Amino acid sequence: MSSSYHQLGIVADRRNDLPAAEGWYRKSLEIKEALGDQPGMASTYHQLGIVAHHRNDLAAAEGWYRKSMEIRQALGSSRFDGHELWPTRFAR
């Protein structure tokens, strides 16, 4: 269920419906946190950072990105390469 919520967040973000995107991501995050799904939490924190970034709330974006980065570093994720701190590929 958390994956579906996460994907609905991505769709809402692409439609520029940022309140809906944040709501879907938070629903996804609630489940991931309850399950202790660290990789999933990192992914959703990252997406919440993108939403904040799109709102031009850079302080909040940085906070979400750093939470994601901390988990990925703790897990030894090889997918983290530093580009995620400020995802300019999603700039609008």
N, C-alpha and C positions, 0 to 999 in steps of 0.2 A: 504494500500500500504506500509506503514512504517513497518508493521509486516513482509511482504514478503521480503523487503530489509534487515531487521534484520536477518531473517532466511538464506538468501543468504550469508550474512556475516559470519554466523556460519559455513555454508558449506565451504566457501572459507578458513576460518581459519582451519578447520579440514583437508583441503587439503594442508595446509601450504602455501597458497597463501595470504600472509599477506597484500600486497598492495591492492588486490581485496577485502579482508575482510574489511579493513579500509574504502575503498570507499563505499561499501554497507552500513556499519554502519553509515557513515557520511550522506548518502542519507536518511537513516531512521531517523537519528537525526534531520536533517533539517525539516522534516515533523513534528516530535514530538515537536520540539521547536516552530514551527509556530502554532501548536494546543494547546500549553501549557500543553502537556501531561507529567506531572511530573514523574509518575511512569515509563512511557516508556523511558523518558530521562535518568532516573537513571539506567535502564537496559542497555541502549545503551552505556552510559558512562562506565559502568562496562565492557562491551564487548570491547570497545576501550582500556580499561586498560589491558585486556587480550592480545590484539594484541601487545600493547607496551611491555608487559611483555615477550611475545614470541620473540620479537625483542631484548630483553635484555636492553631495554630503561627503566630502573627502575624508573627514575625521572618522566618520562611521565606517566608510569603506575600508580605510586602513585598519581599523579595529577588527573587522570581519576577516580581512585578508590575513592579518597576523595570527588570528585564531586558527585559521585553516593551515597556515604555514607551520605553526607550532606542532599541530597534530601530525602533519605529514613528515616533518623532520623527526619527531619522536618515533614514528612508525618506520623510519628509514625509507620512505617512499622515493623510488627512483624517478617517478613522474614529475616531482617538483624540481623545476629548474630556475626558479626565481622570477620567471615572467609573470607569474600569477599575482604578484604584489600589486601591480597596476596593469590590468589587462587592456591595453590600448586597442587591441583588435576588436573590442566591443564598443569603442567610443562612438558616440552618436554625433 
